[in-house]
Amino acid sequence: MVSLRFPFSFSQSRPPNSPSTSRFRSVTICSAAVAAGVGAIAAGVSLSKNSTNPLVQNTFDFLINKLTPNYNDPIWGSLSLAAARPDITESKTGVSFPPVLKDSQQLLGVGLRKKNVMGLKSISVYAFGVYADESDIKKCLSEKYGRLSVAQLKEKDVNEDLMESNVCMTVRLQIVYGRLSIRSVRNAFEESVGDRLQKFGGSDNKELLQSFTSLFKDDIKIPRGSTIDLSKERGYVLRTKIDGKEVGSIQSKLLCRSILDLYIGDAPFDQQVRDNLESNLAPLLND
């Protein structure tokens, strides 16, 4: 087992058999069904207008009730959303991220964490996506940045304000290195988060660091495809989930700030994420 010690313009490329292809086929099939239903209803209207026979009228009523689509049904909302918002793919790994988490957190950027092993080989460890709550962005940042273009945002400290403000955010990690152990993750966070805690809060934060790294217990398995969600919630609560299961939460603005700095700070793991983030913030702030 290799022990990894690492700190922690969207690509639209997609594998041939991507989920969005299946969704497109589903929408096409449903559209055909609707067209057939409309034709049947039209025929029923014609019959109804030209007949006083109760049997014909009852048949027409049945067609209306059964073949008219209910657009309030969740399936129609799901089809509309799926067609409008495809998953975003990290181009180097093919890992895809949903455009929205928790109903309101918008995907702002995707990137890749790589690690050099003994200076000889570069390993892709995990892909990651950075999300932020749309309503929180508008509430906390619109007054200061709402009228700025993308180019102007790049000259400002919008990333700093995003990390410091009480905006709900999530960084989702998707494991791509098949031999990664939970111990390697724990050790990596010990090093990288420890450096940020010292940078932003001084040296006396060993207890806070320990409370976070202890969440990654030895019995947890993280094979390729596993997800780790690091979420900053209101009140600066950091909630950690592995494959959808919560493993702990810690209230600390300093810890939230240190975690986010790994991904969108001055020296992020992937500079592309910062570029995407500023580009995708602009329309949300000006909406």
N, C-alpha and C positions, 0 to 999 in steps of 0.2 A: 504494500500500500504506500503510495506516495503521499507524504505529509505536505500539504500546501499551506503556506503562510502568506496570505494576501489580504490587503485591506479590501475592504470591499471597494434632416429632411426625411422622416420615416421612410423606411424601405417598403415598397408595396409589392415586392416579389412574393410569389406564392407557389407552392408545389402544385403539380398538375392536378392531383386529386384533393384539392383543398376544401375545407368546410364551406367556403363561399360558393363553390361550384354546386354543391349539393343544395344549398339554400336557393340558388338561382333556379335549379330544376324544380324544386318544391313550389316556388312562386309561379313558374310557368304552368305546372300541372294545375295549381289552384286557380290560376287565371282562366284556363280552359274550362274548368268546372263551372266557374262563375258565368262564362259566356254561354255554356250550355243551359244553365239555369235561367239566364235572362231570356234566351230563345224560347224556353218552355213557358215562361211567364207571359211573354208576348203572345204566344199562341193561345194561352188561356184567356188573356184579355179579349182577343178577337172572338173566341167562342162565347165568352160571357156576354159580350155586347149583342150577340146575335141569337141568343137562346134564353128562354125562360125556364128551361128544364132544371129542376132542383138538383138532379144528378150532375149536370154539367157545372152548375154553380158550386156545388160541394167540391168537385174536382179542382176547379179553379182556386178555391180557398185553400185546399191542401197544397197546391203548387206554390202559392204565395207564402204560406207558412214554412214550408220545407226547403224551398229553393232560394229564397231571398237571403243573402248572406248577412249575418249579424256582425257588423264591423266593430262592435264593442267586445266581441269574443276575443280572449287573449291570443288565439292563434293568429288573428289578423294583425294585431299589434306586433306580435313577434316577427311575422313575415315582413312587415313594413320596416321594422327596426333592423332586421338582419340584412335586408336588401340595401338599406341606406348606410349602414355602418359596418363594413367588413372588418375582420380582425387585422391588426397591424403586425407585419412580420419583421423580425430582426434579420437583416439580409445575410449575415455571415453564418448563422446557425439554422435558419429556417424556423426558429421558434416564434410562435404567434402569440399575441396579447389581445385580449378583448378591448375594444375602444372605451368601454365604461365599466367601472367597478362600483359595487354598492349603490347602484342606481344613479349616482350623481358625480362620481369621481371620474374626470376625463383624463384620458391618456395624453401626456404632454411630451413624452420622449421615450425611446428605447435604445438600449446600448448593450455592450458585451464586456464582461470582466474576463480578462486573460491573465495568465500567470506564467512567467518565465521560470523554468526548472533548471537550476544549475547553469543558467546562461546558455543552454544548448537547445532547448525546445520550448515553444510557446503553446500553452494549453488553454483552450476555451473552457472556462470553469462554469459560468452561468450567463444567461442573458437576463436583462432586467428592464422593467418598465416603470416609469414614474407617473403617478396619478395625483390629481388635486381636485378638490370639490369645487364645482363651477360656481355655486352660489357664494361660497366663502371667498373665492377669488374676487368676485365682483364687490362683495361687501368690504373686504379688507384692502383691496389694491386699486379699485377703479378710480377712486378720487385722485390718487397720485399719478397713475399711469394710464388712465382710460383714454386719453387723447393722443397717445404716442404711437408711432409706427413701429414696425419690427426693427428697423435700423436704429431708431431712437431708443428702443428698449435695450438693445445690445450695449448702449453706452451708459445705461443706468444700473442701479443695484437691485433690479427686480428679483433676482434669485435670492439675494440676502433677505429682502423683505418677505419673500415667500416662505423661507425657512424660519424666520423669526416670528412671523404673524401666527394667529390662531386659525390657520387654514388646515382643514383635515386633508391629509395626504397619505398615500401608500406607495411603498417601493416593493414591487413584486419581483422576486428572483426565481428564475426557472433553471434548474440544474441541467447542464448539458454534458458534464464530465462524469462518466459512468462509474468511476472508482473513488468518488469523493466521499469521505467519511464525515460524520457529525463532529468528530474530534477535530478534524481539519478546519471545519467551519468555526467551531468554538475558538480554536487557537488564532484563526485569522481575525475574528472580531476582537479578541483580546488585544491584538497588536494594533489594528487599524482604529477601532473605536477608542482604545486607550490613548492613542496619539491625539485624537480629536478632543477627547475630554480634557486632556492636559492643555491643549491649545486654547480652548474656549473657557475652561474653568479652573485651571491651575492643577497642581499635582495631587491634591488630597481628594481623589475620587475613586479610590480602589474599591470601596464598598459598592458604589454605584455600578462600576464596571462588572464586578463579580455578580451582582444581582441580575445583570443582563446576560452575561455569558453562561450562567448556571441554568438558563432556560434550555440550552442545547444539550440535553442529557444523552448519555452514551447509548441508551436503548433505542433511540430514534434512528430510523433508517431513511436515507435520502438518495434513492436510486435516481438515475437519469429520468427527467420529467417531473421530479418533485418540485413543489413550489414553497417558497418562504415569503410570507407577507409581513412587512414591517410597516405598521400603520400609526401615524400621528393623529390622535383623536382630539376632540375639543378638551381644553384644559391641559394640553400637552401630556397626554397619556400615550405611551408607546405600547401598542398591542401587537404581539407576535403570534403568527399562526404558521403551522407547517402542514401542508396538504389540507388546508381548510380547518385544521383542529387547533384551537387556541392553546398555547403553551405557557402564556403568562402576560402580565401587563405591569407597567411601571410608570408612575407619574413623575416626570422630570423634563423640564424644558431643555436643560443642558444635554440630556441624552438624546432627545428628539433632534436637536440641532446638530449634534455630532454625527448621528446616523445619516441625516439628509446631506450633510456636507460631503460624505463619501461619494454621492451620486450627482449632486448638482452644485457643489461648492466650487471654490477657485481652482482646485486641481482634481477634477472628477475622474473616475475610472475610464470614462469614454466621453471625449469632448463633444461628440456628435449629439449627446443628450442635452447638453446646455444649448447648443444651437437650435435643436428641435423645440426645446422648452420655450425659448423666447419667441420663436416663430408661432407656436401654437397658443401662447398666452395672449398675443395681440388681439385676435378676433374675439376671445372670451372677454377681454377687458373693454372692448369697444362695442360689444353687443348691446 
